[in-house]
Amino acid sequence: MLAFIIRRLIGAVPVLVAVSIFVFAFVHLLPGDPARLVAGPEASAADVAAMRTEMGLDGSLVSQYLHYAGQTLRGELGRSSKTRQPVASEIGVRFMPTLWLTVTAMVWAVALGLVMGVVSGVRRGQWVDRLSMVLAISGISTPGFLLGLLLIQMFSVWLGWLPTGGYGTWQHFVLPSFTLGTAVAAVLARFVRSSYIEVAGEDYVRTARAKGVPEQTVVWTHTLRNALIPVITATGLQFGFLLGGAIVVETVFAWPGLGRLLIDSVSYRDYPVIQAEIMLFSTEFLLINLIVDLLYAAVNPEIRLK
C-alpha cells in the first residue's frame, strides 16, 4: 500500500509541471496589462515600466516561468498584484469558507443521492423510481445561478427565513450548500441506481435471496456494497469539482471563498493569485483521486493496490 502511494505521488509530479506551464501560458494570454492596472490609469509610461520591472514582467516568458517555478518549489507564492499581500495569506483566508461550503454540500448530496438511487433501484419501474429520476434530471439540468436566484427569491425575499448571502452562521450555509450540492446529488442518484440494478442481477444476489437472507441485508450488504465501487469514483470527482468549481455559487451568494477570489483576480489580472489557485485546485484533484483508489480497497477487500 505504501509503495502504491509513493508511486502515485511521484507520478503526480509531471502532471503538476504540465499544469503549471499551461496555467502560466494561460494567464499571460489574458488581455490587459497588469502593470498598468496596478500603477493606475493616470500613471506615466515610466511609472508603468517601473511597475512592470517590480512585478517581474519585464523579462522573457521563459525567464518569468523559471522564476515562477523556482518560487513555487521554495514554497513562495509571491504577492498579490492587487492587495500587495502574500498570496498564501490571501488564499488562506478564503480557503476555509470554500472548504466548509463544499463539505456541507457534499455531505447532504451524498446522503440524498444514495437514498434516491437505492430507492429507485429497489423500486425499479415504479412511480417512486420515475419521480426520483425526474428530480435527478431536473437537478442536473438547472443552472446553478438560476437555482440560487430562485432560492434567494423564495426563502430570503418572500419568506424572510434565510439571509441572501454572506458568511458566518449556519443559516448562511443552507441556500449556497443546497444550490451547490443539487447537481451532485442528482448525478450520484443516477450512478447509484444504474450500478445497483447491474449488481442486483448477479448470481450471488439471487443466491442470497434463495437462502432466505432478509431483504434488508440483501439490499444494503450484498448489493449496495458492491454497487458502490463506481459510485466512489463519481463521488471523488464530484467533490473535486465542487471544491474548485464553486465560482458561480460563491458569486451569487456573496460567499467569501476561493471562487470569488479567482473571479476578482482574473478581472484584475492578478497573475500570482490566479496561478496559485489553479495549482491548488489541480493538486486537490490529484489527492482526491489517490484517496478514491484507497477507498476501493476499503469498500471491496478483493481489490488490492500494488
C-alpha positions as CSV (number, residue, x, y, z in Angstrom):
1,M,0.0,0.0,0.0
2,L,2.8,2.4,0.9
3,A,4.6,1.7,-2.3
4,F,1.5,2.4,-4.2
5,I,1.0,5.8,-2.5
6,I,4.7,6.7,-3.2
7,R,4.4,5.8,-6.9
8,R,1.2,7.8,-7.3
9,L,2.8,10.8,-5.6
10,I,5.9,10.6,-7.9
11,G,3.6,10.2,-10.9
12,A,1.8,13.4,-10.0
13,V,5.0,15.5,-10.4
14,P,5.0,15.6,-14.2
15,V,1.2,16.3,-14.2
16,L,1.8,19.3,-11.9
17,V,4.6,20.5,-14.1
18,A,2.5,20.4,-17.2
19,V,-0.4,22.2,-15.4
20,S,2.0,24.9,-14.2
21,I,3.2,25.5,-17.8
22,F,-0.4,25.6,-19.1
23,V,-1.6,28.0,-16.3
24,F,1.4,30.3,-16.8
25,A,0.8,30.4,-20.5
26,F,-3.0,31.0,-20.0
27,V,-2.7,33.9,-17.6
28,H,-0.1,35.6,-19.9
29,L,-2.6,35.4,-22.8
30,L,-5.2,37.3,-20.9
31,P,-5.8,40.7,-22.4
32,G,-4.7,43.8,-20.5
33,D,-1.5,44.9,-18.7
34,P,-1.4,44.1,-15.0
35,A,1.3,46.7,-14.5
36,R,-1.0,49.4,-15.9
37,L,-3.8,48.2,-13.7
38,V,-1.6,48.4,-10.6
39,A,0.0,51.7,-11.5
40,G,-3.3,53.3,-12.3
41,P,-4.8,54.9,-15.4
42,E,-3.0,58.2,-14.7
43,A,0.5,56.7,-14.4
44,S,3.1,57.7,-16.9
45,A,4.9,55.2,-19.2
46,A,7.9,55.4,-17.0
47,D,5.9,54.5,-13.9
48,V,4.3,51.6,-15.7
49,A,7.7,50.3,-16.9
50,A,9.0,50.6,-13.3
51,M,5.9,48.7,-12.0
52,R,6.5,46.0,-14.7
53,T,10.0,45.6,-13.5
54,E,8.9,45.4,-9.9
55,M,6.3,42.7,-10.8
56,G,8.9,40.7,-12.7
57,L,7.1,41.1,-16.1
58,D,10.0,42.8,-18.0
59,G,11.8,39.5,-18.8
60,S,11.1,36.9,-21.4
61,L,8.3,34.4,-20.8
62,V,10.9,31.6,-20.3
63,S,12.7,33.5,-17.6
64,Q,9.4,34.6,-16.0
65,Y,8.3,30.9,-15.9
66,L,11.6,29.7,-14.4
67,H,11.4,32.4,-11.8
68,Y,7.8,31.4,-11.0
69,A,8.7,27.7,-10.9
70,G,11.6,28.3,-8.6
71,Q,9.5,30.4,-6.2
72,T,6.8,27.6,-6.2
73,L,9.4,24.9,-5.4
74,R,10.6,27.0,-2.4
75,G,7.1,27.4,-1.2
76,E,6.9,31.1,-2.1
77,L,3.8,32.1,-4.0
78,G,4.6,35.7,-4.4
79,R,2.5,38.7,-3.6
80,S,-0.9,39.7,-4.9
81,S,-0.7,42.5,-7.5
82,K,-4.0,43.9,-6.2
83,T,-3.6,43.9,-2.4
84,R,0.2,43.6,-2.2
85,Q,-0.3,40.9,0.4
86,P,1.3,37.4,0.3
87,V,-0.7,35.1,-2.0
88,A,-0.6,32.4,0.7
89,S,-2.4,34.7,3.1
90,E,-5.0,35.7,0.5
91,I,-5.7,32.0,-0.2
92,G,-5.6,31.0,3.4
93,V,-8.3,33.5,4.4
94,R,-10.6,32.3,1.6
95,F,-9.8,28.5,1.8
96,M,-11.8,27.5,4.9
97,P,-15.1,29.2,3.8
98,T,-14.9,27.3,0.5
99,L,-13.9,24.0,2.2
100,W,-16.8,24.1,4.7
101,L,-19.3,25.1,2.0
102,T,-18.0,22.2,-0.2
103,V,-18.1,19.7,2.7
104,T,-21.6,20.7,3.7
105,A,-22.9,20.4,0.2
106,M,-21.2,17.1,-0.3
107,V,-22.5,15.5,2.9
108,W,-26.2,16.1,2.2
109,A,-25.7,15.5,-1.6
110,V,-24.1,12.0,-0.9
111,A,-26.8,11.1,1.6
112,L,-29.6,12.2,-0.7
113,G,-28.1,10.7,-3.8
114,L,-27.6,7.3,-2.1
115,V,-31.1,7.2,-0.8
116,M,-32.7,8.3,-4.1
117,G,-30.5,5.9,-6.1
118,V,-31.2,2.8,-3.8
119,V,-34.9,3.5,-3.7
120,S,-35.0,3.9,-7.4
121,G,-33.1,0.7,-7.9
122,V,-35.2,-1.3,-5.4
123,R,-38.5,0.1,-6.8
124,R,-37.3,0.0,-10.4
125,G,-40.1,0.9,-12.9
126,Q,-42.5,2.1,-10.1
127,W,-43.7,5.7,-9.6
128,V,-41.0,6.3,-6.9
129,D,-38.3,5.4,-9.4
130,R,-39.8,7.7,-12.1
131,L,-40.2,10.6,-9.7
132,S,-36.6,10.2,-8.4
133,M,-35.2,10.2,-11.9
134,V,-37.3,13.2,-12.9
135,L,-35.9,15.1,-9.9
136,A,-32.4,13.9,-10.8
137,I,-32.6,15.1,-14.4
138,S,-34.1,18.4,-13.2
139,G,-31.2,18.9,-10.7
140,I,-28.6,18.2,-13.4
141,S,-30.3,20.5,-16.0
142,T,-30.9,23.5,-13.8
143,P,-28.0,26.0,-13.9
144,G,-26.5,26.8,-10.5
145,F,-27.0,30.6,-10.8
146,L,-30.7,30.2,-11.7
147,L,-31.4,27.8,-8.8
148,G,-29.5,30.1,-6.4
149,L,-31.5,33.2,-7.5
150,L,-34.8,31.2,-7.2
151,L,-33.9,30.1,-3.7
152,I,-33.0,33.6,-2.7
153,Q,-36.3,34.9,-4.0
154,M,-38.3,32.3,-2.2
155,F,-36.6,31.8,1.1
156,S,-35.0,35.2,1.6
157,V,-37.2,37.8,-0.1
158,W,-40.6,36.2,0.1
159,L,-40.4,34.2,3.3
160,G,-37.5,36.0,5.1
161,W,-36.3,32.8,6.6
162,L,-32.6,32.9,5.5
163,P,-30.0,35.5,4.6
164,T,-29.5,36.4,0.9
165,G,-25.7,36.0,1.2
166,G,-22.6,36.3,3.4
167,Y,-20.8,34.0,5.7
168,G,-20.9,33.5,9.5
169,T,-23.8,31.4,10.9
170,W,-25.3,28.1,9.9
171,Q,-28.1,29.9,8.2
172,H,-25.7,31.3,5.7
173,F,-24.8,27.7,4.6
174,V,-28.3,26.5,3.8
175,L,-29.0,28.1,0.5
176,P,-25.5,28.0,-1.1
177,S,-24.8,24.4,0.0
178,F,-28.2,23.3,-1.4
179,T,-27.5,25.1,-4.6
180,L,-24.0,23.7,-4.9
181,G,-25.0,20.1,-3.9
182,T,-28.1,19.7,-6.0
183,A,-26.3,18.7,-9.2
184,V,-24.0,16.3,-7.3
185,A,-27.0,14.6,-5.6
186,A,-28.7,14.2,-9.0
187,V,-25.5,12.7,-10.6
188,L,-24.9,10.3,-7.7
189,A,-28.6,9.2,-7.7
190,R,-28.3,8.2,-11.3
191,F,-25.0,6.4,-10.7
192,V,-26.2,4.5,-7.7
193,R,-29.4,3.4,-9.5
194,S,-27.6,2.2,-12.5
195,S,-24.9,0.4,-10.5
196,Y,-27.4,-1.1,-8.1
197,I,-29.6,-2.5,-10.9
198,E,-26.5,-4.1,-12.5
199,V,-25.3,-5.7,-9.3
200,A,-28.8,-6.8,-8.3
201,G,-28.8,-9.2,-11.3
202,E,-25.7,-11.0,-10.2
203,D,-25.8,-14.7,-9.2
204,Y,-24.6,-14.2,-5.7
205,V,-27.5,-11.8,-5.0
206,R,-30.1,-14.3,-6.3
207,T,-28.4,-17.0,-4.2
208,A,-28.6,-14.9,-1.1
209,R,-32.4,-14.4,-1.6
210,A,-32.8,-18.1,-2.3
211,K,-31.1,-18.9,1.0
212,G,-33.7,-16.8,2.8
213,V,-31.4,-13.9,3.7
214,P,-33.5,-10.9,4.9
215,E,-34.2,-8.4,2.1
216,Q,-32.7,-5.6,4.1
217,T,-29.4,-7.5,4.3
218,V,-29.5,-8.3,0.6
219,V,-30.1,-4.7,-0.3
220,W,-27.6,-2.9,2.0
221,T,-24.9,-5.6,2.3
222,H,-24.8,-7.9,-0.7
223,T,-25.9,-5.4,-3.3
224,L,-25.2,-1.9,-2.3
225,R,-21.7,-2.5,-1.0
226,N,-20.6,-3.9,-4.4
227,A,-22.5,-1.3,-6.3
228,L,-20.5,1.5,-4.5
229,I,-17.3,0.8,-6.4
230,P,-18.1,3.0,-9.5
231,V,-20.0,5.4,-7.2
232,I,-16.9,6.1,-5.2
233,T,-15.1,7.3,-8.4
234,A,-18.0,9.6,-9.2
235,T,-18.2,11.0,-5.7
236,G,-14.5,11.7,-5.6
237,L,-14.6,13.6,-8.9
238,Q,-17.7,15.5,-7.9
239,F,-16.0,16.6,-4.6
240,G,-13.1,17.9,-6.6
241,F,-15.4,19.8,-9.0
242,L,-17.2,21.3,-6.0
243,L,-14.1,22.4,-4.3
244,G,-12.7,24.0,-7.4
245,G,-15.8,25.0,-9.2
246,A,-18.0,26.8,-6.6
247,I,-17.3,30.1,-8.5
248,V,-20.9,30.7,-9.6
249,V,-22.5,29.8,-6.3
250,E,-20.0,32.0,-4.3
251,T,-20.7,34.9,-6.7
252,V,-24.5,34.6,-6.4
253,F,-24.4,34.3,-2.6
254,A,-21.5,36.8,-2.0
255,W,-19.6,34.0,-0.4
256,P,-16.0,35.0,0.6
257,G,-14.3,31.9,-0.8
258,L,-11.8,30.9,-3.4
259,G,-14.3,31.1,-6.3
260,R,-14.9,34.8,-5.8
261,L,-11.2,35.4,-5.2
262,L,-10.4,33.8,-8.6
263,I,-13.0,35.9,-10.4
264,D,-11.6,39.1,-8.8
265,S,-8.1,38.0,-9.6
266,V,-8.9,37.4,-13.3
267,S,-10.6,40.8,-13.6
268,Y,-7.6,42.5,-12.1
269,R,-5.0,40.3,-14.0
270,D,-3.6,39.2,-10.6
271,Y,-1.2,36.6,-12.1
272,P,0.3,35.3,-8.8
273,V,-3.1,34.6,-7.3
274,I,-4.6,33.0,-10.4
275,Q,-1.6,30.7,-10.8
276,A,-1.6,29.7,-7.1
277,E,-5.3,29.0,-7.1
278,I,-5.4,26.8,-10.2
279,M,-2.3,24.9,-9.0
280,L,-4.1,24.4,-5.7
281,F,-7.2,23.0,-7.5
282,S,-5.0,20.7,-9.6
283,T,-3.3,19.3,-6.5
284,E,-6.6,18.8,-4.8
285,F,-7.8,16.7,-7.8
286,L,-4.7,14.5,-7.7
287,L,-5.0,13.9,-3.9
288,I,-8.7,13.1,-4.3
289,N,-8.0,10.6,-7.0
290,L,-5.5,8.9,-4.7
291,I,-8.0,8.8,-1.8
292,V,-10.6,7.3,-4.2
293,D,-8.2,4.5,-5.1
294,L,-7.6,3.8,-1.4
295,L,-11.3,3.7,-0.7
296,Y,-11.7,1.0,-3.4
297,A,-9.8,-1.4,-1.2
298,A,-11.7,-0.4,1.9
299,V,-15.1,-1.0,0.3
300,N,-14.1,-4.2,-1.6
301,P,-11.3,-6.1,0.1
302,E,-10.9,-8.2,-3.1
303,I,-9.3,-5.2,-4.7
304,R,-5.6,-5.0,-3.9
305,L,-3.5,-1.9,-4.6
306,K,0.0,-2.8,-5.6
